[in-house]
């Protein structure tokens, strides 16, 4: 039983190449990720392969950055149609460069400074050379020269271009600043007093029977084929200007009266013109019948 436990532990240990590079993911892991076409499922599987849980991703702000970091490189290797073995080596190279970012710098002008971007690029360059030339055991020809150029350009345009940002997110502790602000909530205005309320009587609606009688055409007009002449009561109901409520100011009240008088005169003139047109129409129909 003890021997089986030791054997299982040895199998769980990550593979180390003869160059000393420790693989973060195996080629089987890369193939499993490529077989999944959904991006969110790929990230979930990659999170489990990296030994992270959903709680780690939610609690530690560096965890999702690392997941996206490796996911970008795995996706680019798939775009280049590299084999799963080559993709696993490139992911391990970038993991080595990412870990070296925390090392103290030998050329920084500041005491205690971290690895500069030039020093980090030298680490990347040496790792790529050790896996692009076939000279075992210290060098393995994993990548061809065109592949090494494409991978170097990709790393330069992505990781090394934003090196300071990665270093700030993954190396330096997060500074938390708590800011407290007092919000002033305005009080609503008090409602108007009920003592000043005015009772308004709603207008009376005509009954159904009266409305039906007004809408029925006269028998004589229907027999002769003449259009029905609207009654004077209906005309005044539709077109009479309601008496407005006069303002308390005498000058404004006089202006309102004059305006109402003008509108009433115009309306009366329109009614007379319409009556004349209706009489002429009836007379013409009577002549036609004769």
N, C-alpha and C positions, 0 to 999 in steps of 0.2 A: 504494500500500500504506500509506503514511504517513497519507494522507487517510482511508482506511478505519479505521485504528486510532484516529484522532482522533474520527471519527464514532461508533465503538463506545464510546469513553470517555465521549462526551457523552451517549449513550443510557443508560449505566450510572449516570450521576450522578443522585441523587434529585431529584425534581421540587420546585421552589420556587414557591409561590404569589405572587401580586402583593403580598400583605400581608407578605411576607418569611418566611412560615412554611415550613419545609423538611419535606416529607413523608418519614416514615420508611418507610412502605409505600405502594404504589400500590393503586388500587382493584382491579386484577387480582390482587394478592397477597391482598387481603381476600376476594375472591370465591373464590379457591382454598382459603383456610382454611375458609371457610364450607361449601364443598362436601364437606369431609372431616368426617364425623360422629364419628370416634373422637378422644377428647381427647388421647391420647398421640401419635397421628399429627399432630394439629394442632400440638402443642408441638414436635415434631421438625421440621416444616416451618417453623414460626416461628423456631426456633433457626437454621436455615439462612438464612432471609431476613434475620435480624439480623446475619449474618456470623460467627456463633459455631459452633464445632465441639463434638463430644462431649467432647474433651479440655479445652476451655475451661470447659465446664459442670462437669466433674469437678474441675478444678484451682482455678478461681476461684469462691469462694462467692457473689460478686455476680452471676454470670451467670444462675443459675436464678432469682434474685429478679427480675431484669429481664425474663426470659422470662415468668414468671408475671404480672408487672405489666402487660405489654402484652396478654397473653392474656385477663386479666380484662376489660379495656376492649373488646377485640374481641368477646368473648362477650356483654357487656352491650349493645353496639350491635346485635348480632343479635337479642337479646331485644326491643329497641325497634323492630325491623323498619326500621332505618335503611338507607339505601343504602350501597353499598360506598364511594362517594366520601365520604360524610359520616363513615363509620367511619374512613377513612384520615385525615381532617382531625382528628378527635377524638384519635386515637392520636398524631398529631404535636403537638397541643396538650399532651397529658400528657407527651410526651417533652421538650418545651421546659420544662415546669415541673420535671420530674425533673432536667434538666441545671442549671437555675437554683438548685437546692438546694445546689450546691457553691459558689456565689458568696458572697463575704463580705457580712456583714450591715451595714446602715447604721444600724440602731436597736438592735442588741444591746448590752447593758451590759458584755459581756465583749469584750476586745480579741481580734481574730482570729476572732470567732464567725461561724458560717455563717448562711445565710439563715434567718430565723425563719418560722414557719408563717403569720403574718400577711402578711409580705412575699411568700411563695410564693403565697398566695391572690390577692394583687393581680396577680401575673404571670398566673395562671390567668384571673382575671376580665377583664383586658385582652385576652387572647388570644380568649376566648369572645365578647367584644363585637365584636372585629374580624372575627369570622366569623359573626355573627348579624345584622348590619345591612348592607343593600345600599347601599354608597357606594364604588364602586371608584375608584381602585385600592387605597386604604388599608383598605378594609373590604369584605368579601364576605358576602352573605347565604346562607351555607351551611346554617345551622341556623335553624329556626323558633323562636319564643319558647317554646312548650311543650317542644320538644326541648332547648333550652338550659337550661331549668329542671330537666328530668329529669337531664341530664348533670351539671349543677352539684351537684344533690343527691347523685348517685352518687359524684362525686369527693369531696364533703365527708364522706360517711359511710364512705368507704373510705380513700383516700389521705391526706387531711388529718387524719382522725381518728387515723391511725397515722404521722403525719409524722415524729415523733422516731425511731420504729423504723426507717423507711426511711432516714433520715439516718444513723443509727448503722450500719446494714448496708452502705450504699453509699458513704458519704463518709469516715467515720473508719476508720483502719487497724485491722485485727483484732489484738487483743492475745492472744498465745499464752503460756500459762503451763504449764510442765512440772512435774508433781508426781510425785515418786517415793515409793513406799511399799514397805516391807518386809513380806512376808507370812510369818508363822510357820506352818510345817507341823508338826502334831503327829505324833510318832513312834508307830507302832502298838505295842500291848502285846506282850510276848514270849509265844509259845505255851506252854501248860503242858508240863511235862517228860513225856517218854514213859515214864519209870520209874514214874510214878503211874497209868499206864493200867490198866484192869480189863478182862479178857477177858469178853465176854458171849456166851453160847451161844444161838443162835437157837432158838425153839421148833420142835419137830418137827411137820411137817404130816402129816395122815393120808393113807394111800395111796389111790389111786383105787378099788381093789377094795373096801376096807373102807368107804369112803364110799358106794359103790353098794349094798352089802349093807344098810347102815343106812337108806338111803332107800327100799328096796323094801318095800312093805306085805306083811304076812303073808297067806297064801292063805286061811286060815280067816276072817279079818276081811273080806277082799274078797268071799268067797262069801256070807257072812251079811249083807253090806251095812253092817256096823258100822264105825265109824271105828277106824283103827289106833291101838292104844295105844302110845305112845312107850316105848321100852325105857328101863330104869333107867339104863343106861350113857349113852344119848343125853341124858336129862334132866340127869344130873350133868355131862355135858360142856358143855351149853349154859348151865346155871344155877349150876354150882358156882363159888363165889367163889375166884379164884386166891389162893394163899398170898402175901401181900405180903412185901416185904423189910423186916424189922424194923429200926428205927433203932438206932444205937449207944447212945442215951440209955436207961437202964432205965425211967424214968418214961414216956417216949414209947412205948417198946416195950409196956409194960403197957396203955396206952391203946389202942394198935392192936390188941392181942389181944382186949380187951373188945369193941371195935367189931366185929371179925371174928366173935366168938362171937355177938353180937346178930344180925348179918346172917345167919349160918348158921342160927340158930334160926328167924328169919322165913322163910327159904327152905325149911326143912324143913316148917314149918307149911303153906306154900303147896303143897308137893308132896303132902302128905297130903290136903289139901282137893281137889286135882285128882284124886288117885287115887280118893277116895270118889265124886266126880262121875262118873268114868269107869265105876266098878263099877255105880253106879245106872243109868247109861245102857245098859250091856250087859244088865243084868237086865230092864230094860223092853223091850228088843228081843227077848229070849228069850220073855217073856210074850206079846208080840204074835204071834210065830211059832206058839205053841201055840194 
